């Protein structure tokens, strides 16, 4: 037994020595640069969780965009709000249709965590409102893109994966638009 152990250790040492000598023969190349993603990919939620998050998000963006249409005097902000409102209403309709196939219904209420940013946005006026709306939409869409992409790639429901794929593309366009 001891002889077998010594033989294994000897073979391992010889293998490592061989690796070391080969490593010295070839020049080292610098490692390619690592490009970090701005945000880590969120974990893929269960279908019901994804459905609820998406429904809350569509409602949140729609409410904030309705507010922007009512309060903003900036043509660019109003134009973005119109696009976001139209697209998120469309996404909500797609999600609702897919949800019916899975016995899931979207909430008609704003998520409690979204009430604070919406009330802060409501309190802002003029240019401060426009900047707050754009910042809120940038942050929201950065997160949403990752959630939708992740679910589209690996979500448990084929029905919702198709919705997520479409939503990820739309949310990416929105993110570019609100980041200009």
C-alpha positions as CSV (number, residue, x, y, z in Angstrom):
1,X,0.0,0.0,0.0
2,X,2.8,2.4,0.9
3,X,4.6,1.5,-2.3
4,X,1.5,2.4,-4.3
5,X,1.2,5.7,-2.5
6,X,4.8,6.5,-3.2
7,X,4.3,5.5,-6.9
8,X,1.3,7.9,-7.2
9,X,3.1,10.7,-5.5
10,X,6.2,10.1,-7.8
11,X,4.0,10.1,-10.9
12,X,2.3,13.3,-9.8
13,X,5.6,15.0,-9.1
14,X,6.9,13.9,-12.5
15,X,3.8,15.3,-14.2
16,X,4.1,18.6,-12.4
17,X,7.8,18.8,-13.2
18,X,7.0,18.2,-16.9
19,X,4.3,21.0,-16.8
20,X,6.8,23.3,-15.2
21,X,9.5,22.7,-17.8
22,X,7.0,23.2,-20.7
23,X,5.8,26.4,-19.1
24,X,9.3,27.8,-19.1
25,X,9.8,27.0,-22.7
26,X,6.8,29.0,-24.0
27,X,6.7,32.7,-23.4
28,X,3.8,33.9,-21.3
29,X,1.1,35.8,-23.1
30,X,-0.7,38.6,-21.2
31,X,-4.2,37.6,-20.1
32,X,-6.9,39.2,-22.2
33,X,-8.5,42.2,-20.4
34,X,-11.6,41.3,-18.4
35,X,-14.5,43.6,-19.4
36,X,-16.8,43.8,-16.4
37,X,-20.6,44.0,-16.9
38,X,-22.0,47.2,-15.3
39,X,-24.4,45.0,-13.2
40,X,-24.1,41.3,-12.3
41,X,-26.7,39.1,-14.0
42,X,-29.6,38.6,-11.7
43,X,-30.6,35.1,-10.8
44,X,-33.3,33.6,-13.0
45,X,-36.5,33.7,-11.1
46,X,-39.3,31.1,-11.1
47,X,-42.0,31.7,-13.8
48,X,-44.5,33.1,-11.3
49,X,-41.9,35.5,-9.8
50,X,-40.8,36.6,-13.3
51,X,-44.4,37.2,-14.3
52,X,-45.2,39.3,-11.2
53,X,-41.9,41.3,-11.5
54,X,-42.6,42.0,-15.1
55,X,-46.2,43.0,-14.5
56,X,-45.2,45.4,-11.6
57,X,-42.5,46.8,-13.8
58,X,-44.8,47.5,-16.7
59,X,-47.3,49.2,-14.4
60,X,-44.5,51.2,-12.7
61,X,-43.1,52.5,-16.0
62,X,-46.5,53.3,-17.3
63,X,-47.4,55.3,-14.2
64,X,-44.1,57.2,-14.3
65,X,-44.5,57.9,-18.0
66,X,-48.1,59.2,-17.5
67,X,-46.7,61.5,-14.9
68,X,-44.0,62.7,-17.3
69,X,-46.6,63.5,-19.9
70,X,-48.6,65.5,-17.4
71,X,-45.7,67.4,-15.8
72,X,-42.8,67.7,-18.3
73,X,-42.5,70.6,-20.7
74,X,-39.4,69.1,-22.3
75,X,-40.2,67.8,-25.8
76,X,-37.6,65.0,-25.6
77,X,-38.8,63.8,-22.2
78,X,-42.4,63.9,-23.4
79,X,-41.5,61.9,-26.5
80,X,-39.6,59.3,-24.5
81,X,-42.6,59.1,-22.1
82,X,-45.0,58.5,-25.0
83,X,-42.8,55.6,-26.4
84,X,-42.3,54.0,-23.0
85,X,-46.0,54.3,-22.1
86,X,-47.0,52.7,-25.5
87,X,-44.4,50.0,-25.3
88,X,-45.0,49.0,-21.7
89,X,-48.7,48.9,-22.2
90,X,-48.0,46.5,-25.1
91,X,-45.7,44.4,-23.0
92,X,-48.3,44.3,-20.3
93,X,-50.8,43.0,-22.8
94,X,-48.4,40.3,-24.1
95,X,-47.6,39.3,-20.5
96,X,-51.3,39.1,-19.5
97,X,-52.1,37.0,-22.6
98,X,-49.2,34.6,-21.8
99,X,-50.2,34.6,-18.1
100,X,-53.7,33.4,-18.9
101,X,-52.2,30.3,-20.5
102,X,-50.4,29.7,-17.2
103,X,-53.3,30.7,-14.9
104,X,-51.4,33.8,-13.8
105,X,-53.1,37.2,-13.6
106,X,-51.1,40.5,-13.4
107,X,-51.7,42.8,-10.5
108,X,-53.5,46.1,-11.1
109,X,-51.7,47.6,-8.1
110,X,-48.3,49.3,-7.9
111,X,-45.8,47.3,-5.9
112,X,-45.4,48.9,-2.4
113,X,-41.7,49.4,-3.1
114,X,-42.4,51.5,-6.2
115,X,-44.7,53.9,-4.3
116,X,-41.7,55.9,-2.8
117,X,-39.9,56.6,-6.1
118,X,-43.2,57.5,-7.7
119,X,-44.1,59.9,-4.8
120,X,-40.7,61.5,-5.0
121,X,-41.1,61.9,-8.8
122,X,-44.5,63.5,-8.2
123,X,-43.0,66.0,-5.8
124,X,-40.4,67.1,-8.3
125,X,-41.0,70.0,-10.7
126,X,-39.5,71.5,-13.8
127,X,-36.0,70.4,-14.9
128,X,-35.7,68.5,-11.6
129,X,-38.6,66.4,-12.6
130,X,-37.2,65.7,-16.0
131,X,-33.8,64.7,-14.6
132,X,-35.4,62.5,-11.9
133,X,-37.7,60.8,-14.5
134,X,-34.8,60.0,-16.8
135,X,-32.6,58.7,-14.0
136,X,-35.4,56.5,-12.7
137,X,-36.0,55.1,-16.1
138,X,-32.3,54.5,-16.7
139,X,-32.0,52.6,-13.5
140,X,-35.2,50.7,-14.0
141,X,-34.3,49.6,-17.6
142,X,-30.8,48.6,-16.7
143,X,-32.2,46.1,-14.2
144,X,-35.1,45.0,-16.5
145,X,-32.8,44.2,-19.4
146,X,-30.9,41.7,-17.3
147,X,-34.0,40.1,-15.8
148,X,-35.7,39.7,-19.2
149,X,-32.5,38.4,-20.9
150,X,-31.9,35.9,-18.1
151,X,-35.4,34.5,-18.2
152,X,-35.4,34.4,-22.0
153,X,-32.2,32.2,-21.9
154,X,-33.1,29.9,-19.0
155,X,-36.6,30.5,-17.6
156,X,-38.7,27.5,-16.8
157,X,-41.7,28.5,-18.9
158,X,-41.4,28.4,-22.7
159,X,-44.5,30.6,-22.9
160,X,-42.9,33.3,-20.8
161,X,-39.4,32.9,-22.4
162,X,-40.9,34.1,-25.7
163,X,-42.4,37.1,-23.9
164,X,-39.1,37.8,-22.1
165,X,-37.1,37.7,-25.3
166,X,-39.3,40.3,-26.9
167,X,-39.3,42.4,-23.7
168,X,-35.5,42.3,-23.4
169,X,-35.2,43.7,-27.0
170,X,-37.7,46.5,-26.2
171,X,-36.1,47.3,-22.8
172,X,-32.7,47.5,-24.4
173,X,-34.0,50.1,-26.9
174,X,-35.5,52.0,-24.1
175,X,-32.3,51.9,-22.1
176,X,-30.4,53.4,-25.0
177,X,-33.1,56.1,-25.5
178,X,-33.1,57.2,-21.9
179,X,-29.3,57.1,-21.6
180,X,-28.7,59.7,-24.4
